[in-house]
Amino acid sequence: MAEPELTVLEGCVENIVYANEDSGFTVLDLDAGGELVCVVGTLLSVEVGEELRLTGRYSAHPTYGTQFRAEVAERRLPATASAIRKYLASGVVKGIGPGLAQKIVERFQDDTLKILEETPERLVEIPGISKRKAERMAEDFKQVFGVRALMLFLSSHQVNPMQSVQIYKKWGGGALDKIRQNPYILSTSDLHLPFVLADNIAKDFGFPQDSSERVWAGLSYVLSYNSNNGHTALPRKLLLPMAERLLGLSSDLLDVQLDAGIEAGFFISMQELTELIFLPLYFTAQKYIVSRLQLMLRVYSEKPPDVEAAIDLLEREKGIVYEGLQRRAIQQAVEHDAFILTGGPGTGKTTTLNGIIDALEQQGKQVAIAAPTGRAAMRISEVTGREAKTIHRLLEVEVGFAKTGKLEFVHNEQNPLEADAVIVDEMSMVDTLLFDALLRAMKPASKLVLVGDFHQLPSVGAGNVLRDLIESGVIPTVELTHIFRQAAQSLIVTNAHEIVEGRMPDLSRKDNDFFFLPFPNGAEAAAVIADLCSFRLPKSYGFSPFEEIQVLCPSRKGELGSVELNHRLQERLNPAEPGKMEFKSSAYRFRTGDKVMQIKNNYDISWTKGEETGGGIFNGDIGIIKMIDRGSKTMAIDFDERVCYYSFDMANEQLELAYAITVHKSQGNEFEAIILPVLGGFDKLYYRNLLYTAVTRAKRILILVGQRSRIEFMVKNDKKNLRYTGMKSMLRESMQ
């Protein structure tokens, strides 16, 4: 069905039905020429009596009737005496209630708001208003007027409502003055709004094209944009051409301005094989990581008791015999304050990790175990028999992130963790800023054990921490390489090792856990994927399509991308039915029972798990929609027994269907059955590490659907995840 056309609606706010101060989501009744229209949308601080010019679309609902969903709002203070009285009577100005509003408007009529703004001393003409009370009223109105003026200004510059809410939360009533002084703070602050948005506002204010504010903001935007591609820095020789295209200025001018920005501390320069340019945020984080690891590796710690004897004791108690590299890993983890355990599937990482934990606990050390995602933490808890938390939960996100926009943790240098040793699993997923926060939260004498597979895809966030740490050669590391006999019987395990070595996996077997289904075109492949999820795998293996089967895609786009496959799979697995609640977001139609994924960190959302309560749902977490209530515009989602509530606006911004997800989003998760389409797509997305990562997400069944030639291309395409960080050089130099 085609989307309804955009419509302009004008009127006066008659009643506020619902308003969420954090998100700005509002439901109100608008008097549009005598007709009362229900309006929904992000409309921060709107008050009764205000006049609105809204651009949006009408929608009809069988229960709630016709609604107007506002997408753009232009606001005007009420102009007529009757509207002003209603506006002031709503309590918008402290100290003015319905009775006093009536008296003020009777005295000043249509000029009431002008009096409040320009000559508030005249309020003493009203019986019962003292000079001091008039001053307080004027000050409060000035604050309210500042919010309204900010929203009016932002809407006139095509700043969307959600962005407006972010700006107001950061700078409050003084935001407009800050923006007028330097519009580019919109893109260089931690709001990270588009540079083009700030640039358009700056043009209206007459900022010169070659001003240092504009050039530094443009350079900063290029660096920030590329941090989303994993780079904590860029070579100067790459940064300048990118900025030249963005700003339309000569490279010579940009070169001079970059030097000025470095001198002012706006950027930081580091000489590696080439000159790297950093934003201070990432340079500071990496410098701390390096200095902390240097301290851990160089400071003398008391020699532990006979480790060999301790390992012998563990073998007798557990009834196992550690392989040579496993034994060496346990020994080094005990003897060093920083240690890395790495290796592919089937090489005994879990057994070794359990040995490390046992050995540390034998020494009386309190061990904390963490992983980047909820599912990874749950898995490591299951295999170790000990409590494991996400890194965010371990560090405890500081309450109030939504209001400040700045990520801070309860545990830091001033309030460190109690643990004597911290173990982090799935370390390949941990980015620079999170690793920096973890190190800052550890006691000076605490041990650090990092576990992960550096052949997997690197973190979604900026940095290539695990690979950089290993390749620097300065951190004691053991790579497990021996594939144990039981694991060697699995084609998932053996083919994963073949792939990482650049050899073709065995695609011929039909009697194991690794299958290849050849299909020549996308339509046939998509149809068989839907059939596998909805019928064949549940029937043959008893797998749940919602909890145990996962489709992984190299890309979001295309016929076999996650977006299209989600639509197809939703119709097979959770079709529309009478009485089943649903609502339409910008990309999907969510229904009760749908499998969904959180696509950005939300540090402030609250959840309950039985009697336990907590906060935070993070990028990559997968859940099931349990309830949709169109009356309150909310939905309840169960993320591995953590139940939390989303407004529809939050869901629109933060959720996607998760019947099919990208390989990148699957990191840290394991599923009983994985289906991977390998057909068509963009060559740059089809490379060895991505195929390897997808294969290693499968526990019991892996099915490749597509073309053999595409698999061959991926195996041969050993495109490294090149990320500019400078971390290896910094680590090596620190240990010289």
N, C-alpha and C positions, 0 to 999 in steps of 0.2 A: 504494500500500500504506500502511495506517495506521501511524503511529509507535507503537512499543511503549510500553506504559504505564510510568509512573515506578514504581520499586521501591526499597525501602530494604534495604540490605545491611550487616550488621555482622560484624566479625571482626578478626583480628590480622594485621599485615603479616608474611608469612613470608619474602618475598624481593623485592628490588628488581631488576627485569629491566633497566630503562632509566630514566634521569632526566636531563633537560635543565635545567641550572641557570638559564639565561637565561629560558626560557619557562615553566619549572615543569612541563612535560609529563612524565608519569611512567607507566611500565608496571610493575605489581607483581603478585605473587601474594598473595592474601588467604585466610587460613584462616578460613572462615565455618562454624563448627560442625563442623569435621572435613572439610569439602569445600573444595578448593583452587580459587579462582576467579581468573581473569585480569582485572585491573582496569586501565583506561586513563583518563587525565584529567589535569587540571592540579592537582597535589598537591605543592606546594613543600616541600622539606626533610623529607618523610616518611621515617621510619627503620624498619628491621626491629624488630618487637616492639611498635610502636605499635598502639593499638586505634582502629579507624575505624568511623564510622557514615556510610555513603554513600547518597546519593539519586541515582538514575540509571536507565539502561535497559540491558537485555540485548540483545546483537546476535549474530548467528551469521555465521560466515565459513567458506566451504568449505575453506580452507587452515588458518586459525588457530583455528578452533573458536569456542566460546562466549566472549564477552568482556562485561564489564560496564563501560559508559562512565559514569564518575562525573561528575555535574553539580554536586553540593553535597557538601562533606565536613565532618563534625564529627570532631575529633580528641581522643583521650584518651591520656594517658601510660599505659603498661602498669601493671596493678595487682597481678598475681600474680608470685611469685618467678621462675617459669620464663620468663614473658614479659619481666620486667625483665632477667634474665640475657641473653636473646637481644638485647634492645634495647641494652644496654651493650656486648655482644660485637661489635656491628656497627661499632664505632668511632665512635659518635656523640659520645663525650667523649674528647678527646685524652688519650693516656696510658693508656687502659683498653682492653686487648685481651681476647680470649676467656678466657685463663687468669686474669687479674686480676678480670674480671667474675664468674667463678665463685667466687672467694674472697670478694669483696665481698658477693655475694648470699647465700652460705652463712652469712656473719656477720650480715647485717641482714634477710634474708628480704624480706617484703612491704614493709618500711619503708625499703628501700634508697634510693629516689628522694627520700623525705622527708628522710632523713639528708643526702643530697647538697645539697638545697635549703636546709635550715634549720640543721643542725649538722654542716657538713662537716669540722670539726676531729676528729670521731670516726673519720674514715677512717684515722687513724694507728693505730687498733686492728688494722689489717690489716698483717701482716708485709711489709716492703718499701715501705710508703708513709710518706714523711717528711711533716713539717708543711708544708714548702714545696710538695711535690708535691700534697698534699691541697688546698692553697689554689688551685693552678693548675687542678686538676680541678674544683673548685667553681666557679671563675670561668668555665670553659668550659661547664659544665653550665648556669650561669645564662644564658649567651648563647643556648645551644640552647633552654632553657626559655622565654626571651623570644620566640624565633621561634615556638615552638609556641603560646605564650599569645596572640601576635598573631594567628596563623592561626585559633585557636579563637574568639577574640573577633570577628574579621571574619566568619567563616562564620556565627556566631550572629546577625549583623546583615545577613544576606543580601547580603554583599559577594561577588561572584563570584570564582572562582579567579584569573582573569587580572588583575582589579583588585587582589587581594591581593598578587600578585607585584609589581605596580607599586609598591604602598605599601611593601613590604619593601625593594625595591631603592632607594627614595628615602631612607628613614630607618633601615633596618636594625633592630637589636634595640631601639632606642629609640623606635620608631614608636608603640608602645602608649601610652607616657607622653605623647608629643606629642599624640596624639589625645584622651587624657583631658583634657589642659589646654585644648584647643580643637578639637573635632571638625570645625569648619568649614574647617580647613586642607585637608581632603580635597577640597573643591570650589574653594578659592581658590588652591591651589598649582598648579604646572604639570601636576599629575596630571589636573586638570579632571574629577574624578568628579562625578556628579550631586549637585546641591544637596540633593535630597530624601533621598538616602542619608545625607549628613552631618547633615541636620536630624533624621532619625529617631534617629541615635546620640546627638545632643545632647539630645533629649527624654528618653532613658533616663538621661542624666547629670544631668537637672534644670536644663538651661540655660533661663533666662527667654526667653519669646517675643520680648520687646522688647530683648534684650541687644544691645550694639553688635556683638559677634561675629556674631550671627545676621543683623542688619540689613545690616552691611557685606558679609557673605558673599552675602546675597540680591541686593543691588545689583550686586555683582561678578559673580554668576552671570548676571544679565540682560545685563550688558555683554558678558560672554564668549560667551553664547549668540548674541547678535546679531552678534558678530564672525564667526560662522559664516555669517551672512547678508551679510557683506561690510562691515559698519560698524566703523570703528575708534573711533567714539564714538557717543553718543546724546544728543539734546537732553534737558535736564532735564525738560521738560514731557512727554516720552514715557517716560523712564526711571522716573519716580515711579509712574505708574499701573500699569506692568508689574510693578514691585516690590510694589505694593500688592496686586495679585491673587495674587502668589506667596506673600507673607508673611502676608497677612491682617491687616495693621496699617494705621493711619490714615496718610494722605498727610502730615499735619502732623508726625507723629512721624518719618516717613521723611525729610522735608525737613530737620529738625533733625539727624538722624543723618548725612545726606549731607554737610551742612556740616562736621560733626565729622570725617567721613572725609576730606574735602578738606583740612582743617586738619592732619590727621595724615599726609597724603601718601599715603593709601590710594587716593584718587581724585584726578584733576586736572581743574580747570575751565578752560574757555576761552570767551571771549565772541566769537561771530561775529554773525550776524543774531539768533541766539538763543544761550543758554548751552549749550555742549556739555560732556559729562562723559566723561572718558577713564579707562581703566585705564592705569597708568604705563607698561606695556610698549609700548603703541601710541603714546602721547604722546611718549615718549622717542625712539622710532624716527622719528616724523615730524619732530620738532625737529632730529634729526641730519640727516635728508634735506634739510631746508630750509637748515640752516646750511652743509652741504657744497656744495649747489648755489649758494648765495649766494656762497661763496668762489670757486667755479669761474667764476662770471659776473662777479665784480667785480675779482678779482686780475689785474693787468696781466700779459700774456704777450707774448713777443717777436713782433712782426709777422712772419707767414710771408712767404716770397718771393712773387713775383708769381704769384698763384693762377690768374689767367686764362691765363697762359702755360703753367702746369703742366697745366691742363685741355686746352688746345689740343694739347699734346704727347700726352696720353692719347688724344685722339680720333684722332690720326695713328697712334699705335701700335696701337690696337684696331680701327681702321677703322670707327669709329662716329661719329655726331653726336648729342650730348646735346641734348634738348629744353630749352627755356628754364628751366623749373622744376628739371629735373634738374641743369643747370649751376649754378643758384643753390644747390641743396642741397649739392653737392660743395664749393662755395666756402665756404658757411657752416660746414660740418662741419670744414673745415680751419682756419678763422679763429677759431672759438669753442671753448671747453673743454667746453661742454655743448650738445648739438644734438639735435633730434628730426626724424626723417623719417617721414612718415605718408602714407597713401593707400590706395585700394581696389585690387582685383584689376585687372590689365591696365594699370596706370599706370606701370610701369617701375621699381618699387621695387628689384628685384633688380639691374637694370643700374646704377641710381644708387648702390646700396650697393657694388657692385664698383668703381665709380668713386671712391667715398669711400675705400675700402680702398687702392686703387692710389695715390691722392694722398697718403695718410698714409704709406704705405711709401716713396714717392718722397722724403719728408722724412726717411727713416731711422728712422721710429717702429716700435716693436715692437707689433703689433696682436693683441689677444686677442678672439676671437669666441665668443659664448655665446648660448644660448637656454634657455627654461624647461624643455623636455622633451627626452628623448632623440631622438625622431623629428624634432622641430623642429631640433635641433642637426645631425642627420644631413642634413636637407634643406638647411640653410644651408651646410653643408660641401660638398655636391654642387654648389650653384649658384655658390659663390665659389671652389671649388678649393683651399680652405684648411681647416686643422683647426678644427673648432668643437666646443665642449663644452657640456654642460648647465651652468647657473650653479652648481649644487651641486658638480659635478666640478671646475669652474674654481676655486672657493673651497676645495675639499677639506674635507668634513665631518670634524670631529674624531673620532677613534676613541673609542668608549666611550659613545656616545649612549644605547645601550640601558640602561646601568647608571646614568647620571646623569639621564637624561630631559631634559637641557638641550642645545639645538642650538647648537653652536659650530663655527666653521670654523678651519682651519689658517691661512688668510690673513685678516688683520685689520689694525688700525692698527699693531700691533707687527711684523707680518710681511706687508707688502703684496705684491701681485702685481708681477711685473717689468714688465708691459706698460705702454707709454707711452700706449696708447689702448685702450679697451674698447668693443666694439660688442655690443649686445644686440638680438637679433631677437625677434619675437613679444612685444613689450613689454606688450601689453594683458593678458597672462597673469601678469605679475609683481606679487606682492602687496607690501604695505608692509614686512613684516619681511625678506623676501628682498632687496628693493631697499636697505634700510638696511644689510644685511650686505655687499652688493656695494660700496656706496660706502665703507664702512669698510675694505674690502680694497684700495682703489685708492690708488696713490701720490698725494701732494698735487698734483703737476703733471700728472697723467694726464688725457687727454681722455675724454669719454663721448659715445657716439653711440647713441641709442635709436631703434629701428625698429619700427613696428607700425601697426595699423589700429584707431583708437579707436572705430570703429563696431561692432567685434566685442564679444562679451560680456566683461565685466571678469574679473579673476582669481577663482579659486575661494577663495583666501585673502582676508583683510580688506584693504580699500583699493580705490581706483580710480585707481591711480597715473598711468597714461598719460593718461587723460582729464583728471585734475586738473592735471598738468604743462602740458598743452596749453592748457586753458581758463584757467589762471592768467595766461597771456600774458607770462610773464617768461623763458621758455626759448626761444631762437631755434628756429623751427619752419618747415619747408616741407611743405605738403600737396600731393602730386602729384594732379592732376585729369585730365590728358589721357589718354584711352584710346587706346592705339596700335592701328594698323590691324589687325594680325594678331590681337590680343586681342579687337578689336571683332567679329570673326567668330564668337566663342564666345558662345552664349546664356547660359552660366554667368556670364561676365563682365558682359555687358550687363544681364542680369536682376538680378544682384547690385546694380548701380548703380541700377536702377529701384527695387528694394526699399528701399535706403537713402534714396532720395529720396521714399519714400512712394507710389510708383506701382506698379500691378500688373505683375508679370512677364508676359511672353508665354508663355501656356500652350498655344498652338495648334499650335506647330511639332512635327513628327515627324521632321525631317531634320537635327537638329543634336545638341547635347550636353545639352539640358535638356528633360526630358519630364514630362508630367503624366498620371497614370493615375487617372481618376475612379472611386471606389467609394463606395457609399452606407452601408456598415456595416463595423464593425470586423472581423468574422469573415472577410468576403471580402477585405478589405485585408490582413489577416494572412496569409491563404492565398497571395495573389499575391506578397507580400514574400518568403515562404519559397521560392516557385517561382523568383522572380528571382535569389535568392542561390544556390540549389542547382542550377539548370538553365539558365534563359534567358540570364543575363549570362555565365556561363562558356562556354556554347555559342556565343553571338553574338560575344563579344569576347575570349574566352580568359582572362577574369579569374579569379584564384584567390579562392574564397570566404573563405579564411583571411587572405590577405595584401593583397588589392586591393579587396575589396568590404566596405563598412561600412554597417550600418543605424544611423542616428542617430534618437533619440527625444526629443521635448520633455520627457518625463517618465519616471520609473521605473515608475509605477503604471498600471493599466488594461490593457485588452485589447491595446492597441498601445504599452504601456510597455516599457521595456527588459527588465524581469524576465520577463514572459510571452513576449515575442518570443525571448528567449534560450532558454527551454525548447523552444519550437517549432523554432527554427533548429538547436539541438543535435541534436534527433531526426532532422532532415533531413540535416545535414552530418556528424555524428559519432555515429551511433546505437550503442547497446550491442551488443557482439558477443562470442561465446565467446572467452575468452582476453584480451580487452581489459580492462586494469585500471582500476578506478574506486573512488572513495570518496565518501560523502555528507557534505556540510557542512550547516550549518543552513539554507542557502538553495538550494544547488545540488548536483547529483551530478556531480562532476568526473571526466573520463575522459582517458586518454592520447590526445593529439591535439587536445584542446580549445583553443580560443582564449580567453585569459583576460586580465583587466586588474587591475593593482595599484590599490587604492582608497585607500591612505594611504601617506605617505612612510615608507620603511624605510631609515634611514640606515646601519644596521649590517650588513645582509646582504651577504655576499661573493659575487662573481661572477668567472667566468673567460671570457676571449675569446681563444681560441688560447693563446698564451703570456702574454698580458696578464692581470693581475688587478686588481680594484678593488672598490669597495663602494658600495652604495646603489641601491635600486630605488624609483622615485618614483610618486606619485599620477598615474594616467593612462597609465603605461607598459603596452604590450600585448605579450603573449608567447604561446607555444605550449607546452602540457604535453608533455614528451618522455618522461617516465618516472614511474610511480607504483609505489612499493614498500610494500606493506602490512606487511611484516615490520618494517622500520625506521620506518614511519609517515612517510615522506618522499616528496617529489615533486621532479623536476627540471624547470625551466622555462627556455625559451630566449627572452630578450628581445632581439631584434635581434642575435643571436649572443653575447649575454652570458648565460651559463648559470649559474643559481644553484639552491640547494636549499632547499625549504620543508618544515618539519614540517607534519603535517596541521592542528595547532592554528593555526599561522601562516596557512596557506591559508584556514582557516575565517574568520579575522579580517580578512585583507588582500586576498583575491582574489574576483573575480566573473567569470562568463562574459562574453565580450566580442563575441559575434556581433552584439549590439545594445548600444549605449551611449548615454548621454544626450549632448545637444549640448554641455553644459557640459564633459563629460569629453573631448570631441573636440578641444578647443582645443590649438593647437600641432601638430596632426596634419593630414596631407593624405592622401587616399585616391583611387585611380583612379576608383572608383565609389561614390557615396553614394545611399542610399535613405532617404527621409524620410517617415514616416507623418504626415499632417496631417488628423486626424479626431478629433472628440470632445475629451476631455481638459479640463483646467481652464483657464479663460480667462486667469488670471494668468500661466500658463506659455506662452501663445501670443502672442508680441509680436515686433515688427519686428527687433530686434537678434538675437534667437534664430534667426529664419528666415535673416537675412543671414549669420550665423556658419555655420550649417549649409551654406548654398549655397557659401560660400567655402572649405569643406573639400574640395570635389570638384575633381579635376584633369581628368578626361576625361568622366565621365558623372554627371548628377544626375537622379534620378527622384523626383518627389513622388507619393505614393499617398494618395488620400483625397478631400476635398471642396474645390471651388473657393471656396465660401463661407468655409471655415476659413482658406484662404490669404489671402483678402481681409481677414478679421478681423485676421490677423497683420500684414499690411502697414499697415493703418490704426492698429493699436494701437502707437503710438510711446511706449510706456511706457519711460521712461528708467530705467536701472539706478541709481536714487537710492541713494547711499551716503553716510552721514554720516561725514565725515573731517576737515573743517576745513582740509585741505591747501591748497586754493586761497587761502584767506585768509592762512594762514601764509606762503605763498610771496610773495603780493603785499605784505604788510606788511614782509617781510624786504628787499624791493628798494626801499622808499620812502626 
